[in-house]
Amino acid sequence: MSFDIRETRLRNDYKQIRALVNRSEFIHILNTDGDPVEKYLIQFTCKGVEKINSAGKPLLREKHEVTVYLHAEYPLKQPQLKWKTPIFHPNIHVTGAVCIGAWWPAKTLDELLLTLGEMIQYKNFDPKDPMNSKAAAWALRHKQIFPIDRRSLKGQSLEDLIVLGEEESDELGINIL
């Protein structure tokens, strides 16, 4: 029996993404391909800028789709990302190419999805190293309106819901939580 590190990583990524999708009302898996899954079509349902109108005002969009392809060199190299819906963002090219900044193999796919979602919301952008110079110039002039959508994409995990009460002691001096 051979131990395939990449296959294990793909299966773990899928579990983590499913957990994220199950607790987030803003991140959805529309399609997957492969066993283990190597390609995802992800939809985000949060506010982002589709384009800027002639008056320089942002036209918002609430549904955004991106494909994530986990090629043979993943996780050593970052996944291939392609934006499928119109978006106006300094770090997303008009062709759909995405610049996420630094990648390291320990970064998980659910973390990457949160990064992408925060890009949509303009919580995460770098106008100093743009793929879309018009979006970068616009973002620098309009920082006061960011983020476009303040809602948290992460949702609540089971750990977030656990609340520890104050300790009580019983008559034997045993602390009860």
Secondary structure, DSSP 8 states (H G I E B T S, - for coil): ----HHHHHHHHHHHHHHHHHHH-SSEEEEEEETTTT-EEEEEE-S-EEEEE-TTS-EEEES-EEEEEE--TTTTTS--EEEE-S---BTTB-TTSBB------TT--HHHHHHHHHHHHTTSS--TTS-SSHHHHHHHHH-GGG--S--S-SS---HHHH------EE-TT--EE-
